[in-house]
Amino acid sequence: MLIGRRLITSLLASLLLLWTMAPHAMAGPVSCGAGKSLVNGRCAVTVAVAGGGSGTRGSSKSHSSPAASCEFYGKPIACRQGQSWWSNARQCYIEFVSPQPAKSDPTWMGHTTGAVYGCYLPRNGGGNKMYWFWSASAPAGPDPATLARRALAAMNLTAIRIGMVPEPRPGSVGIIGMPVWLWVDQPDSRTWGPITRSASAAGASVTATAKVSKVVWSMGDGTTVVCLGPGTVYQDRFGRSPSPSCGHVYEEQGTYTVQATSYWTVSWRGMGASGTIPLQLSRSIQVIEGEIQVIVTSGDR
């Protein structure tokens, strides 16, 4: 008599086992994000400046490299020398005098605000001081946007560490139709913020604070997921529930490249000016999605 039917579910069991394994963070290649270029290991950025400097207060200004050329009687010269900066107008290096002379010093010319600066010839082992002079503001001095970029560089920001279930590691396979969990793994000041740094030159200082405003996940299947927070870390007890804060579902099997781009807002203030530096940092990984196959066989007993 015909009898005998076996339902083979080993594949189902193995796939579900992979799904419920502990979460794993995967570090991948880092890029600067859309519209940015990697130059000498750094992301090229544009700085918008409002107020201060030579611009009209409240207006918007764009600062970018390279800086203006510096010339000493028609010949190129370094724009900076130690804590000094070159002045084409005065044909000397300008430096904030520290400590400042007493207000009774004739250099102040009767002023009680502003500061005294020194004018120095290019140095070849000596100071080559020419004269001191008073100025209401730093003459052709440190660019606040440049100091802001220096403060940003001191933060050593990096792309987020990707947390994801199914795990983005060799041998791990997700199941199509099942929830994918996405999160920022072990966020810290360098991957999520906030972080604050300052940069100074010639007695002037600029302070910048950076933090991530959102993470945009490109899932590799044409879908983009925007998460305003770091997401929820998956735990075994959540089972097959969808992520409450940042997730996705794949509908077709395949190998997908997932890219997480963190959008930073860097706000800075100093020297009577303020501005922001938009910055994007990305990291990518690969994930495999498969489907459950049930094999049914029959035979004679």
BELJOWO-V629194 format. One record per backbone hydrogen bond with DSSP energy under -0.5 kcal/mol. NH is the residue of the N-H (numbers start at 1). CO is the residue of the C=O. If there is no record, write none. Layout:
# BELJOWO-V629194
NH CO
NH CO
This chain:
# BELJOWO-V629194
3 1
3 299
6 297
8 6
8 295
9 7
13 9
14 10
15 11
16 12
17 13
18 14
19 15
20 16
21 18
24 164
26 162
31 282
36 33
39 37
39 42
40 38
42 39
44 37
47 63
48 46
48 276
49 47
49 61
50 274
51 56
51 59
53 271
55 52
59 56
61 49
63 47
63 61
72 75
73 71
75 72
77 70
81 84
84 81
85 94
86 79
87 92
88 86
91 87
92 87
93 120
94 85
95 118
97 116
105 102
108 105
109 106
111 108
115 135
117 133
118 95
119 131
120 93
120 118
121 128
130 119
131 119
133 117
135 115
141 138
147 143
148 144
149 145
150 146
151 147
152 148
153 149
154 150
155 151
155 152
156 152
156 153
158 190
162 26
162 160
163 183
164 24
165 181
169 167
172 169
174 288
176 174
176 290
177 250
178 175
180 248
181 165
182 246
183 163
184 230
185 161
185 183
187 184
191 188
192 188
193 188
194 210
195 210
197 208
199 206
201 204
204 201
206 199
207 269
208 197
209 267
210 195
211 265
212 192
213 263
214 263
215 227
216 261
217 215
217 225
218 216
218 259
219 217
219 223
225 217
226 224
227 215
227 225
232 182
238 235
239 236
241 238
248 180
250 178
254 289
256 254
256 287
258 256
258 285
259 218
259 257
260 283
261 216
261 259
262 260
262 281
263 214
264 262
264 279
265 211
266 264
266 277
267 209
267 265
268 275
269 207
270 273
273 270
274 50
275 268
276 48
277 266
278 46
279 264
281 262
282 31
283 260
284 29
285 258
287 256
289 254
290 174
295 8
295 293
296 294
297 6
299 4
301 1
